[in-house]
Amino acid sequence: MNEDLLVAIRREFPYSEVDGNRRKRIFFENAAGSLVLKRVADAEAKARLACSANVGGPSWESKMNEETILEGRRAVRDFLNGPSEDCIVSGESATILLFHLAYAN
């Protein structure tokens, strides 16, 4: 891989090279979570502050929250070349989604 490209990719992930204590990091796949792009974290923080109402409610914050979730599903659908945003399922974590799947009737 081109070293300049690798540096550019790592720059997108604020803690990819060092942790909060400035220690070098090595990443292996794990179930505890994953690195997050800074722009994704910024967008999530903005959404949490601007539209923190529950989905399905009558308030404008609720409608804004629903639209934000739909935009995210559309982006993932486009990235994966999915047939529709309805095929994209989102949740708090893979663990919770798998739990719900395991107990689905």
C-alpha positions as a LaTeX table, in Angstrom:
\begin{tabular}{lrrr}
\hline
Residue & $x$ (\AA) & $y$ (\AA) & $z$ (\AA) \\
\hline
Met1 & 0.00 & 0.00 & 0.00 \\
Asn2 & 1.21 & 3.50 & $-0.80$ \\
Glu3 & 2.65 & 5.01 & 2.40 \\
Asp4 & 1.09 & 8.44 & 1.69 \\
Leu5 & $-2.33$ & 6.80 & 1.37 \\
Leu6 & $-1.81$ & 4.92 & 4.64 \\
Val7 & $-0.87$ & 8.16 & 6.42 \\
Ala8 & $-3.97$ & 9.89 & 4.97 \\
Ile9 & $-6.23$ & 7.05 & 6.12 \\
Arg10 & $-4.73$ & 7.00 & 9.61 \\
Arg11 & $-5.22$ & 10.76 & 9.88 \\
Glu12 & $-8.99$ & 10.17 & 9.54 \\
Phe13 & $-8.94$ & 8.09 & 12.75 \\
Pro14 & $-7.80$ & 10.33 & 15.65 \\
Tyr15 & $-6.60$ & 7.51 & 17.93 \\
Ser16 & $-5.29$ & 5.03 & 15.38 \\
Glu17 & $-1.61$ & 5.48 & 16.19 \\
Val18 & $-1.60$ & 6.45 & 19.87 \\
Asp19 & $-4.08$ & 6.20 & 22.71 \\
Gly20 & $-5.13$ & 8.91 & 25.16 \\
Asn21 & $-1.90$ & 8.37 & 27.10 \\
Arg22 & 0.19 & 8.77 & 23.90 \\
Arg23 & 1.10 & 5.07 & 23.83 \\
Lys24 & 1.51 & 3.40 & 20.43 \\
Arg25 & $-1.41$ & 1.18 & 19.46 \\
Ile26 & $-1.74$ & $-2.12$ & 17.69 \\
Phe27 & $-5.23$ & $-3.15$ & 16.60 \\
Phe28 & $-6.67$ & $-6.60$ & 16.33 \\
Glu29 & $-10.29$ & $-7.41$ & 15.54 \\
Asn30 & $-12.34$ & $-7.54$ & 18.71 \\
Ala31 & $-15.91$ & $-7.45$ & 19.97 \\
Ala32 & $-15.38$ & $-4.38$ & 22.16 \\
Gly33 & $-15.82$ & $-1.84$ & 19.38 \\
Ser34 & $-13.82$ & $-0.26$ & 16.62 \\
Leu35 & $-12.13$ & 2.94 & 15.62 \\
Val36 & $-14.37$ & 5.77 & 14.48 \\
Leu37 & $-13.70$ & 8.38 & 11.83 \\
Lys38 & $-13.48$ & 11.87 & 13.32 \\
Arg39 & $-16.08$ & 13.19 & 10.88 \\
Val40 & $-18.46$ & 10.39 & 11.93 \\
Ala41 & $-17.95$ & 11.18 & 15.61 \\
Asp42 & $-18.55$ & 14.88 & 14.89 \\
Ala43 & $-21.76$ & 14.10 & 12.97 \\
Glu44 & $-22.95$ & 11.79 & 15.75 \\
Ala45 & $-22.29$ & 14.45 & 18.39 \\
Lys46 & $-24.19$ & 17.02 & 16.33 \\
Ala47 & $-27.14$ & 14.64 & 15.91 \\
Arg48 & $-27.20$ & 13.78 & 19.62 \\
Leu49 & $-27.34$ & 17.46 & 20.55 \\
Ala50 & $-29.73$ & 18.65 & 17.83 \\
Cys51 & $-32.23$ & 15.79 & 17.63 \\
Ser52 & $-32.24$ & 13.71 & 20.78 \\
Ala53 & $-35.99$ & 13.04 & 20.81 \\
Asn54 & $-37.36$ & 9.52 & 20.41 \\
Val55 & $-38.31$ & 8.42 & 16.91 \\
Gly56 & $-41.99$ & 8.13 & 16.09 \\
Gly57 & $-43.06$ & 11.20 & 18.03 \\
Pro58 & $-44.86$ & 14.28 & 16.71 \\
Ser59 & $-42.16$ & 16.84 & 17.59 \\
Trp60 & $-39.86$ & 18.39 & 15.01 \\
Glu61 & $-36.87$ & 16.95 & 16.92 \\
Ser62 & $-38.35$ & 13.48 & 16.49 \\
Lys63 & $-38.87$ & 14.04 & 12.76 \\
Met64 & $-35.32$ & 15.40 & 12.46 \\
Asn65 & $-34.01$ & 12.31 & 14.27 \\
Glu66 & $-35.91$ & 10.01 & 11.90 \\
Glu67 & $-34.51$ & 11.86 & 8.87 \\
Thr68 & $-30.96$ & 11.64 & 10.26 \\
Ile69 & $-31.33$ & 7.88 & 10.73 \\
Leu70 & $-32.77$ & 7.51 & 7.22 \\
Glu71 & $-29.88$ & 9.52 & 5.73 \\
Gly72 & $-27.43$ & 7.20 & 7.49 \\
Arg73 & $-29.19$ & 4.10 & 6.18 \\
Arg74 & $-29.18$ & 5.55 & 2.65 \\
Ala75 & $-25.45$ & 6.25 & 2.91 \\
Val76 & $-24.75$ & 2.67 & 4.04 \\
Arg77 & $-27.06$ & 1.31 & 1.31 \\
Asp78 & $-25.16$ & 3.33 & $-1.30$ \\
Phe79 & $-21.79$ & 2.20 & 0.08 \\
Leu80 & $-22.86$ & $-1.47$ & 0.01 \\
Asn81 & $-24.85$ & $-1.11$ & $-3.22$ \\
Gly82 & $-27.95$ & $-2.39$ & $-1.45$ \\
Pro83 & $-31.39$ & $-2.51$ & $-3.08$ \\
Ser84 & $-33.02$ & $-0.09$ & $-0.58$ \\
Glu85 & $-32.48$ & 1.59 & 2.77 \\
Asp86 & $-35.04$ & $-0.83$ & 4.23 \\
Cys87 & $-32.44$ & $-3.62$ & 4.03 \\
Ile88 & $-30.12$ & $-1.68$ & 6.39 \\
Val89 & $-30.68$ & $-2.35$ & 10.09 \\
Ser90 & $-29.07$ & $-0.16$ & 12.70 \\
Gly91 & $-28.87$ & $-0.40$ & 16.46 \\
Glu92 & $-26.79$ & 0.41 & 19.49 \\
Ser93 & $-24.32$ & $-2.42$ & 18.89 \\
Ala94 & $-23.84$ & $-5.67$ & 17.04 \\
Thr95 & $-24.34$ & $-7.49$ & 20.35 \\
Ile96 & $-27.81$ & $-5.99$ & 20.86 \\
Leu97 & $-28.79$ & $-6.61$ & 17.24 \\
Leu98 & $-27.69$ & $-10.27$ & 17.46 \\
Phe99 & $-29.52$ & $-10.63$ & 20.78 \\
His100 & $-32.74$ & $-9.38$ & 19.19 \\
Leu101 & $-32.20$ & $-11.64$ & 16.17 \\
Ala102 & $-31.65$ & $-14.66$ & 18.41 \\
Tyr103 & $-34.91$ & $-14.04$ & 20.26 \\
Ala104 & $-36.99$ & $-13.11$ & 17.21 \\
Asn105 & $-40.01$ & $-15.31$ & 16.51 \\
\hline
\end{tabular}
